[in-house]
Amino acid sequence: MELRFGRMEQMMLIQEEKSYSVMDYILEFAEQDICSFLLRKLQRHHHETYQHLLRVSGLCMELFHKLGIHKTEQAKMIRSALLHDLGKLAIDKSLLDKKGPLDREEWTRIQNHCRSGVEILERIGINEHLNSDMIQFHHENLDGSGYYGLKYSELCPGVKILRVEDSYDAMTQPRAYKKSMNSKEAFEELFRWSDIHYDPLVVNMLYSLKKTN
């Protein structure tokens, strides 16, 4: 397996000069970088998760760009968004697609996907090319009610952005265990939980982005 990390920064410069759509860009990067090997494994394991990762990383990329984050840091953060559910490789597909309520053991296995993803990346030895906090803590809430109990001041900007984008996509896409919301319903939920679960600045930025598009 060839490890390549400079390609994304080059593509970010090219993207500014061409009329790439966000998803074209994400798909091209996903085929070029180290992410390609891991994403292919996820695609074979659970296609719904793979599609979710592409959509969420596209949303994140647009916000990172609007915030003016340096391209090198953007590259790390987009890789992290693309791989934030990598730990689901360790979860049986039957559990990921379960329609009924989860028992305590099943819920613990689902929660563990955050740490499992970081452990996979540590074993491969590429975590320095990513923002590991975004992968491990993307289910944290501002009030400390998330998986690890971290609060607002303990969360990096990438985590706060990914938390909103991840939730928006989960709300607006059908899952085996729930129906999807439309965009209006999803934003009502995000605004309802702003300053409790979600950073209101990020929610407002995503709302403006979606309204413009």
Buried (B, 14 or more C-beta within 10 A) or exposed (E): EEEEBEBBEEBBEEBEEEEBEBEEBBBBBBEBBBBBEBBEBBBEBBEBBBBBBBBBBBBBBBBBBEEEBEBEEBBBBBBBBBBBBBBBBBBEEEEBEBEEEEEEEBEEBBBBBBBBBBBBBEEEEBBEBBBBBBBBBBBBBBEEEBBEEBEEEBBEBBBBBBBBBBBBBBBBBEBEEEEEBEEEEBBEBBBEBBEEBBBBBBBBBBBEEBEEE
